[in-house]
C-alpha cells in the first residue's frame, strides 16, 4: 500500500511526477562538473610533474576523469531527450520549449532552444573533440586537454543550478515546473499534471529545418575555437615557441571549416525563413558569430607565416586569444539579454550575466596577462630582420590586419548596448542613449566593402609571392595577367548586368555629374569590389593551374581562396542586384521625403485577379489548410512577350502559421533557378475574425427602392400567396409575402421574399420567415405591416463580407547560389589543407 | 623604425578614424518632444500604441500606408506614419520601438519593431488555469 502511494504520488505527494529523471539528471550534472574539475587538476599535475611515473599516473587519472565527465554529459543529453520526447511537462524545460504537437525534427530543435540545452550542446562537442584530442595530441595532451577541461568546468557551471547564498550559479534543465512557478495556484493540487495538457511549444520562428541542423554545427564550431586557444595558452605557459604550431594547424583548419559552415547555415536559415531580405543582415547575433571566425582565419595565416619564416609569433597569440574571447563575448551578448532591443534572435536573460561576464574576463585576463609577461620579459623569440615589401609574409600580415579591422568595426557597432550600459547607465558620460544607425545594413556595408576589396585582392595576389626570399617568382606573371583579365571581365559583367555605380563611391561626385561615374567607374567601391572578387576567383584558378599544376592536395589554400572569391561575387551580385518585383504603383504619394520605389514593396493581390510583376503574371488563387499551417497559393506564369506562348508556370506556397500565441507568422516560399531565386513572402492577410453586422430598419411602400451597404433593393409587390417552406404548417395562419429584388453593383440580381405570418388561431400571434441572400451576407425580415398605409417596415441585417486577398512581397535574388557554392568550396579547401597538415605531422 | 611599427601606427590611426566616422551614423533614443526639436533627424522612440486612437490601414486602397498614434514613455502622444504593411498583430503589441524622424506634424517611421506579450519569454500559466476552473466546476 505504501509502495503504491509513493509510486503514484512521488515523495512530495504529486500525482504522476516522474522525479527519478530529475534526480538522475542533477546527479549527472554535479558529477560531470566534478569530473571536469578533476580532469583539469590532474592534467596540470601531470604537465608540471617532473617524475615520469607520477606524470603517467596523473595522466591516467586525468583521462579517466575526462572520459567519465564525457559519459556524464552524454547521460544528461540522453535524459534531456527522454524528457522532451515523452513530454514530461512536470519539468520546466520540456514544458517551456516543446509541445505534444511538434514533429520529431522540431522536438530535436527544442533541445537547444533554451540556454541550458545549448550550453550542453557546446559541452558535448568539446567532449567529442576532446576524445579525439586524447587520441592524437601525444606530448601536447596534458597541457591542451588541461585547458579544454578548464573550459568544460566553466561551461558545466552554467548548467549547475545551485544557490550560493542568494546568488544562483547556472541554471539547470532539470528544474520542475512547480518550483519555477511556485506561486501559481495550480500547483496547490496534488494532481496538477492532469491539467497541464500541453507545453508552451517551440517558437514558430524556429520551426524550420535549418534550426534542426544549424545550431549543432555552429556549436561544434564554437567548441573547436577552444583548441587553438588552448594551444596558445599552453605555449605561453610552457614557453614552447616552436613545437606547437604543427600539431595545432589541423585543429585550426578544422575550426575554420566547421565554424564557417555553421555561420553559412545560419545565413541560409535567415535567407529562407526570417525574411530579412537576404542571407546576411548584419544582425548583432550574426556579426558575433562571424567575428571569431575572422580571427581564427587571421590566426591561421599567421601560423603559416611563422611556420615558414619564424616571424609574427605574437600576432598568432593575439588573434587566437581574441578569437576565443569573441566566442565568449558573443555568448555574453546574446545570453545576457543585452541585445534584446537590437537583435531578432537573442536569448532571454536567465540571470546569468555576472557569471558570463566573469568567464569572459577570466579567460581574456589569462591570455593577455600571460602574453604581456612573456613580451615584457622579452622571452618570445623575434626576428630582427626587416620585412620585405615583396615577401609573402608581409602581405599576409597586412591581410590579417584587414580582418582585424573588419572585426573591430563589427564589434564596435554591435556593442552599442554595452556602450550605453557603461557610458550612459553607469557613468552618465553621455546624455542620450545611443542607438544603432538609421540604415544598419548601409552602415556596415560602406566600411566592410572596403575591407572586402582588400581581402579579395590579397586573396588573389599573395600566393604568387614567395616567403622570405624577397625575389618575385616567375610564376607571379600569372597573378598580374589574371588581374588585368579581372578588370576586363568586371567591366563586361557590370555592363551586361547594368550595375549602377553611382550608388556607392569613394568621393561624392554625383553632385557634379552622374555621367562622371559612367566614364570613371573606377572610383565606385562597388566596381572595385567586383574587380576584387573576380580577381580572387581568377587569380586562384590560375594558381591552381599553373603553379600547383592541378595538385589539389597542395592547393587547399588556393581552393579556399577561390571559394571565398565566388562567395564575395555572389554576395555582391545577389544583394546589389536584388530586385523587389512587387513594386506597388498605385497607392498614395508620400511626398518628396521618400524616394520612389523605396518603400512601396508590398502589393495587394485580390483573389483571382492577375498582376504583372517583372516578366511574371502573378495570381493569388486560394488557400490550402494543413494545420497549423495556412498556405496561400500564388501562381506565377511567364509568357513569351511577343507570341504570348506560355513558357513556364509554377505555384509558390508562402505559408502563414496561425499561432494561438504569436498570431500570424509568415514563412516565405521560393522558386529556385540555377541563376536566381524568386522569393515570395506574405506580409499581411485580411483579418476576417471580427466581421461586423449592421442592422438597418427601413419603412417602404410598394415600388420603393433603397440602398444597403453593398446592394440596391427594389420592393416589387405584396404577395398574399407567398411560397413557403414545404414543412411549414399554414393552417389557420394568414401569410403576407413581399417580393423584393436585390441588385448588386456588378449587376447581379437576387429575387427574395420574406414572409409575415399571423396566426389567427392563436391570438394573432406574429412570426416571420426571413429571406436570405447568402452571397451578400444579407438577411431581410418583415418587422411590421401597416394595413392602412400599406407601408412595410423591414429590418435588413448585413454581414460584412469576408475579404479575400493577400499583401505580398516578391524579391528576385540573382546568383544567390554563388554564395552557397563559394562558402562550401572555401570550407572544403580548409578540409583539404587539414588533411595535408595531418599527413605532414605523421 | 621598422615598417611594422609604421603599419601598426597607421592601423591605429585608421581605426580611430573609422570609429569616429561610424559614431556619426549612430542615432539616439528620444521621446517625442526631443524628436520634434530635432525635426528631420533620425531618432529611436520607445513607447506604446495608443489603443484608444484610430489606426488607419486600408490595404485595398494602399497596402503600403499605415498610420497610428503612439505614446512615448513620458506620455507624449504622436501620430506616426509608416510606409509599409501593418505588422501582424500590431494591436497586441506591448511595446513599440520606432526608428524614424519628424516631418512636419507627422513622425515618419522607417522601421517599427514591436514586442508582443511574449508568452515565450514570460512563463504564463493563466490559460491553463481557466481550464482548471472549468474542470473543477463540472
Interface residues (C-beta under 8 A of the other chain):
Chain A: X92 X96 X180 X181 X184 X185 X186 X189 X195 X196 X197 X200 X203 X341 X348 X386 X387 X389 X394 X397 X398 X401 X404 X405 X408 X409 X412 X413 X416 X432 X433 X434 X435 X436 X437 X438 X439 X443 X447 X584 X586 X587 X588 X590 X593 X594 X599 X600 X601 X602 X603 X604 X606 X661 X662 X663 X664 X665 X666 X683 X684 X686 X803 X805 X807
Chain B: X2 X3 X4 X7 X11 X14 X15 X18 X19 X22 X23 X25 X26 X27 X28 X29 X30 X34 X42 X43 X44 X59 X60 X61 X62 X63 X64 X65 X81 X83 X84 X85 X86 X88 X89 X92 X97 X99 X103 X108 X110 X116 X119 X120 X121 X123 X125 X128 X129 X131 X132 X135
